[in-house]
Amino acid sequence: MNNCEHGPSLRTTTGGCALCADEPAPAPASTARRSLVERKLLERSFARFFRAGWSVLEPSTPLRWAWPYQAVCDHLQALVEDWAARQGDPTSAQRIRDLLVTLPPGCLKSRLLAYLVPWAWLRWPQLRAIALSCNPRVSLRDSMYSRDVIASPWYQQTFAPSWQVRGDSDAKGLYSNTAGGFRAAMGFDARVVGERGDLIIVDDPHDPEEVESEAQRGHVHDRWESSIGNRVNDLGSSVRVGIAQRTHEDDWSARRIAEGWAHLDLPMLYEPDRACSTPLGDPDPRTEEGDCLHEERFPPAVIAAERRRVGERRWATLYQGRPAPAGGAMVKLADLRFWRRESEPLVAARPRGCYQGPAVVLPKDLDSVVIAGDLAGGKLTTKGDYNALVVVGLRGSSFYVLESWVKRAGFPEVQAKVRELARRYPTARKVIESAASGASLVASLESEIAGLVGQVAKGDKESRLESVLAFFEAGNVRFHDGAPGLDELLTSLTIFPNGAHDDDVDALSLALSILAADLASEASDRERTIAMTVLGHIGRHAQLPRAVNAALKQAGLEPLTRAEAAERFGIDAEDVNLEPEDVWDFPLLWAV
């Protein structure tokens, strides 16, 4: 300790160094000495500085400190410190030059950025920073916050900086100090010609209300690539940082991740397969799936209420950092269709982007039914993998998702659920994926439940969904309109493979593949022709009846009628276009 780099000026009465210890050793009796030690501690630690200066901007709001904020501070400090070291020694290594931090809403990201330049100027007042946001008012607001910290009695009295903010350059959006540093704030559309900084700060480059527009996203990308991203003093050492929420699968953050920026990724609920690693190590201390980022600030009741408020899709995007296309990733929302029982009323509205036509009435008799399962390890936990069971029926070429059950559950509860479904669907085929606890469950129940079998999954989950994707694209997969848990199921399906859990998607893929095999092997020539043409069809949903009729006519089978096409493919009868005189213009995508 006596030989540490900080020198004798910070040695305490016990002989230790206040900066080297996790907690400072007892302070000297001298008030001046105590003030010096405290000042040096704040200058050397951005996290300490932020905590000590919190009340400058939030005098009536207690700061509930937690490890995520420490992690962000550590990464921002490393970014600036390594830049400064490089200025004195061109051979000095920079651990991080480009940093992306993705955080959920309400995690102090703007506040942390507002304090960064005031802290950095205590040691490197020559630092020049350019801060940008999609909203110029937000950028200007944070610039004023940063200026308020510098002007505060706490800052001036504690640190007595050797420099001053220049009187001739002290505007809300641009102020300079007498040591040569400046902080400029602007929107993404502002002119930056002639401005260059040592540090570029990006705070939420996209407007969440506009990010779905390809033109608006393209504008942000063009601005960054052509006008902003290279506005640095030294392409070899200047640093850039972005702190943002994820808003789209092709947002500004996605491009930075693809470029290889260091990525501090902190979702609200922990997902082990996304545990982040940065040049500073593994900053996320969580180990159990579902652990909260900051439970004191976001207790379970608050999280549950917010998930209900924003919906599962926006929750996955904003809070978990897993954006998927608004219309769906592999499976598109607009391709999904719905069913209802004859006694049930029509549902007034479905999730945004869904097909809004009427739900068909569930047929009284189904050709076949499958119960399919993708099971977890069998151990009951609140943070482990899910068990998923689905029941799907087939009538003609339409698949009806009758039930879905997704739950973290122990082995006895899963057994009980399989027994229950088997009792209610006695003629159904029962197939459980032979992985995890699936093989054990089959072994425990096969003598009790007739027809229960295990099936080894082939290929990865994406390829298994891909094999039945045409059924979705044709509008042949129908879900119970307004059923409990429907929103969660549709979100899981349409966000796949970007979701945190995919057990229900895999179970559904298994059920559909089994029923598709039934179509191919057991259906009449006409039904088989229709089914196989649907599988091979590429094009708009409204053109499907014409493609099917082309195959039927070539096989010498009875063509579709307008009413039959409307019923099979969920198209309004007046929109069905068979066009018999042009049907042969369609390429035959599958031939009998």
C-alpha positions, -999 to 999 in steps of 0.1 A, spaced: 0 0 0 28 24 9 42 21 -27 9 28 -45 8 52 -74 -13 78 -55 16 91 -34 19 104 1 -6 132 -2 -35 107 2 -20 86 30 -42 83 60 -31 83 96 -31 45 96 -6 45 67 -30 33 41 -42 50 9 -77 62 8 -80 56 -30 -67 20 -29 -92 7 -3 -127 -4 -11 -138 20 17 -115 49 28 -95 43 59 -103 66 89 -98 102 79 -72 124 95 -83 148 122 -76 179 101 -107 193 84 -86 205 55 -70 171 52 -104 154 53 -117 177 26 -87 170 4 -92 132 7 -129 135 -1 -123 157 -31 -97 133 -45 -121 104 -40 -148 122 -59 -124 132 -87 -111 96 -90 -145 79 -91 -174 89 -113 -198 68 -93 -188 85 -61 -191 119 -78 -226 111 -91 -238 99 -58 -224 129 -39 -238 154 -64 -272 137 -68 -290 163 -46 -279 192 -69 -305 182 -95 -327 161 -73 -329 178 -39 -361 161 -28 -357 126 -44 -336 101 -25 -312 82 -47 -317 44 -46 -283 32 -57 -278 -2 -71 -252 -22 -90 -265 -14 -126 -257 23 -120 -223 14 -107 -217 -7 -138 -226 21 -161 -204 46 -142 -175 22 -143 -177 18 -181 -181 56 -187 -151 62 -164 -130 37 -182 -140 52 -216 -128 87 -206 -98 77 -185 -84 56 -213 -89 84 -238 -70 108 -214 -42 83 -209 -39 80 -247 -34 118 -250 -3 116 -228 10 84 -242 0 74 -278 10 38 -271 -15 35 -242 -41 9 -247 -78 19 -247 -100 -8 -233 -131 8 -247 -133 33 -275 -169 28 -286 -195 19 -259 -232 11 -262 -253 9 -230 -288 -5 -234 -311 0 -204 -348 -1 -197 -367 31 -191 -364 47 -157 -328 37 -151 -311 71 -148 -294 70 -182 -300 107 -190 -290 117 -155 -257 98 -157 -248 114 -190 -256 149 -175 -230 144 -148 -203 129 -170 -187 161 -184 -187 180 -151 -169 151 -136 -144 147 -165 -136 184 -164 -123 180 -129 -93 161 -143 -93 169 -180 -110 203 -185 -97 203 -221 -122 176 -230 -146 185 -258 -180 168 -259 -208 167 -284 -241 153 -270 -270 144 -293 -306 131 -290 -335 125 -313 -353 153 -294 -334 186 -294 -354 197 -263 -341 167 -244 -305 174 -255 -309 210 -245 -324 200 -212 -295 177 -203 -270 203 -214 -286 227 -189 -286 201 -162 -249 196 -168 -243 233 -166 -263 235 -134 -241 209 -118 -210 229 -127 -225 262 -114 -237 247 -81 -222 257 -48 -215 221 -41 -193 218 -72 -176 251 -69 -169 249 -32 -159 212 -32 -135 213 -61 -126 250 -66 -118 243 -103 -89 262 -118 -109 270 -149 -142 289 -154 -170 287 -178 -163 314 -204 -187 344 -202 -187 347 -240 -196 311 -245 -222 302 -220 -253 293 -239 -278 266 -230 -267 244 -259 -230 253 -260 -207 264 -233 -169 264 -231 -144 266 -203 -112 286 -201 -91 254 -204 -103 248 -239 -130 222 -233 -167 226 -244 -200 208 -242 -223 211 -272 -258 198 -273 -280 193 -304 -306 172 -321 -297 145 -346 -308 168 -374 -287 198 -363 -258 209 -385 -225 197 -371 -202 210 -398 -171 224 -382 -178 208 -348 -155 180 -336 -153 165 -302 -131 141 -281 -163 125 -268 -196 120 -287 -226 112 -265 -258 97 -281 -289 95 -259 -318 78 -275 -313 86 -312 -347 73 -322 -382 87 -315 -401 56 -303 -432 70 -321 -414 71 -354 -390 42 -353 -414 19 -372 -410 41 -402 -383 28 -425 -377 63 -438 -373 78 -403 -348 50 -393 -330 54 -425 -327 91 -418 -311 85 -384 -287 59 -400 -277 83 -428 -271 112 -404 -249 91 -382 -229 75 -410 -225 106 -431 -224 136 -407 -221 126 -370 -202 94 -364 -169 108 -376 -171 142 -360 -142 134 -337 -109 151 -332 -89 119 -336 -102 89 -354 -76 68 -336 -84 78 -300 -116 99 -296 -144 80 -279 -181 76 -285 -209 64 -262 -246 57 -268 -271 50 -240 -304 39 -253 -335 18 -251 -339 -8 -278 -368 3 -301 -365 -17 -333 -346 -47 -347 -328 -23 -371 -324 7 -348 -292 27 -342 -281 3 -315 -284 -27 -337 -260 -12 -362 -235 -4 -334 -237 -40 -321 -230 -52 -356 -200 -30 -358 -186 -45 -326 -190 -18 -301 -185 -28 -265 -220 -35 -253 -232 -32 -217 -266 -49 -220 -287 -48 -189 -323 -62 -194 -349 -56 -166 -352 -94 -160 -321 -115 -163 -317 -139 -192 -287 -163 -187 -282 -168 -225 -277 -131 -229 -253 -125 -200 -231 -97 -213 -194 -95 -212 -174 -63 -219 -137 -54 -219 -141 -47 -182 -153 -83 -175 -187 -96 -166 -206 -67 -151 -239 -84 -144 -238 -102 -110 -272 -119 -115 -272 -157 -119 -309 -168 -119 -332 -163 -148 -358 -137 -140 -337 -118 -114 -347 -82 -115 -322 -54 -124 -331 -33 -94 -359 -49 -73 -361 -21 -48 -370 3 -76 -389 -22 -97 -406 -47 -74 -426 -76 -89 -460 -58 -86 -446 -28 -105 -431 -50 -132 -464 -70 -136 -484 -37 -139 -460 -23 -165 -460 -55 -186 -498 -53 -187 -497 -16 -195 -473 -18 -224 -481 -53 -237 -457 -82 -241 -443 -70 -274 -432 -36 -262 -421 -51 -229 -397 -74 -248 -384 -45 -268 -381 -17 -243 -374 -35 -211 -357 -67 -222 -338 -53 -252 -352 -79 -276 -368 -60 -304 -386 -79 -333 -403 -65 -363 -437 -49 -355 -454 -72 -380 -436 -103 -367 -402 -119 -373 -406 -153 -390 -443 -155 -383 -462 -123 -393 -491 -110 -371 -511 -102 -402 -510 -139 -413 -526 -152 -381 -563 -162 -382 -588 -168 -354 -617 -191 -344 -645 -188 -319 -672 -211 -306 -707 -205 -320 -719 -193 -286 -691 -168 -282 -694 -131 -293 -671 -115 -318 -640 -100 -303 -640 -62 -307 -603 -57 -313 -571 -77 -315 -535 -67 -310 -523 -40 -334 -511 -54 -367 -533 -86 -365 -557 -96 -391 -590 -79 -382 -615 -100 -401 -641 -121 -384 -632 -153 -365 -646 -185 -381 -667 -208 -360 -649 -239 -347 -660 -270 -366 -680 -294 -346 -659 -323 -358 -622 -323 -363 -603 -347 -386 -575 -352 -360 -561 -337 -328 -526 -336 -315 -513 -328 -280 -477 -318 -282 -452 -309 -255 -418 -293 -251 -409 -298 -214 -382 -283 -191 -360 -301 -167 -388 -311 -143 -376 -291 -113 -400 -266 -99 -384 -231 -98 -396 -196 -103 -367 -187 -126 -361 -218 -147 -372 -230 -181 -409 -233 -190 -430 -264 -198 -452 -260 -228 -482 -281 -240 -504 -273 -269 -535 -289 -284 -541 -284 -321 -569 -298 -342 -571 -302 -380 -601 -298 -402 -595 -298 -440 -564 -277 -444 -570 -255 -414 -553 -259 -380 -571 -248 -349 -550 -241 -318 -574 -253 -291 -553 -248 -260 -519 -238 -249 -503 -242 -214 -470 -226 -206 -457 -227 -170 -427 -232 -148 -438 -263 -130 -424 -294 -112 -427 -329 -126 -459 -338 -107 -478 -308 -120 -467 -315 -156 -479 -351 -152 -512 -339 -139 -516 -315 -169 -508 -342 -194 -534 -365 -177 -560 -337 -178 -555 -330 -215 -555 -367 -223 -589 -371 -205 -604 -342 -224 -591 -352 -258 -592 -390 -256 -587 -396 -294 -558 -371 -297 -523 -382 -306 -500 -374 -278 -464 -365 -286 -438 -352 -262 -403 -340 -274 -378 -365 -260 -355 -340 -243 -350 -327 -208 -378 -343 -187 -399 -353 -218 -385 -388 -220 -390 -393 -182 -426 -381 -184 -434 -405 -213 -418 -434 -194 -439 -426 -163 -472 -423 -182 -471 -445 -212 -487 -474 -195 -515 -451 -182 -522 -430 -212 -527 -449 -245 -508 -435 -275 -484 -413 -255 -451 -413 -274 -418 -395 -273 -403 -380 -304 -367 -369 -310 -365 -333 -323 -346 -329 -356 -327 -297 -364 -328 -265 -344 -359 -247 -333 -358 -222 -362 -356 -249 -389 -385 -267 -372 -407 -236 -374 -395 -230 -409 -408 -264 -419 -444 -253 -411 -441 -216 -419 -462 -219 -451 -492 -228 -430 -490 -195 -412 -483 -176 -444 -514 -191 -460 -536 -181 -430 -543 -217 -422 -534 -215 -385 -562 -202 -362 -561 -192 -326 -590 -190 -301 -601 -153 -303 -599 -135 -270 -587 -166 -250 -567 -160 -218 -530 -158 -225 -535 -152 -263 -515 -120 -263 -485 -138 -247 -487 -167 -271 -489 -144 -302 -460 -123 -289 -439 -154 -282 -447 -167 -317 -442 -135 -337 -410 -124 -318 -394 -158 -323 -364 -163 -325 -357 -131 -305 -378 -141 -275 -365 -150 -240 -385 -183 -242 -395 -204 -271 -410 -235 -255 -445 -228 -267 -433 -221 -302 -415 -253 -304 -445 -273 -291 -467 -256 -317 -442 -264 -345 -442 -301 -333 -480 -303 -334 -482 -287 -368 -456 -309 -383 -474 -340 -371 -507 -328 -385 -490 -318 -418 -477 -354 -421 -513 -365 -416 -524 -343 -445 -498 -358 -468 -504 -394 -460 -541 -397 -451 -560 -370 -470 -578 -375 -502 -561 -367 -534 -579 -333 -535 -570 -324 -499 -535 -335 -503 -532 -314 -534 -545 -284 -516 -523 -289 -486 -491 -294 -506 -498 -264 -528 -503 -243 -497 -469 -255 -484 -452 -246 -516 -470 -213 -523 -449 -181 -524 -468 -149 -528 -496 -128 -514 -523 -145 -493 -550 -132 -516 -535 -151 -546 -535 -184 -528 -569 -196 -542 -557 -192 -577 -525 -211 -571 -545 -239 -555 -569 -240 -584 -541 -243 -608 -528 -274 -591 -563 -289 -588 -571 -284 -624 -537 -299 -635 -545 -329 -614 -580 -332 -629 -597 -325 -595 -626 -303 -587 -615 -266 -583 -622 -244 -554 -654 -225 -553 -655 -189 -540 -672 -199 -508 -648 -228 -501 -618 -205 -507 -632 -180 -483 -638 -206 -456 -604 -223 -461 -582 -193 -463 -600 -168 -441 -605 -144 -470 -637 -123 -473 -658 -139 -500 -660 -107 -520 -622 -106 -521 -617 -141 -534 -603 -140 -569 -603 -173 -587 -600 -158 -622 -604 -192 -641 -594 -177 -674 -560 -166 -659 -553 -194 -635 -529 -212 -658 -506 -181 -658 -495 -191 -623 -464 -212 -620 -471 -246 -605 -452 -245 -572 -461 -281 -565 -474 -308 -588 -492 -340 -579 
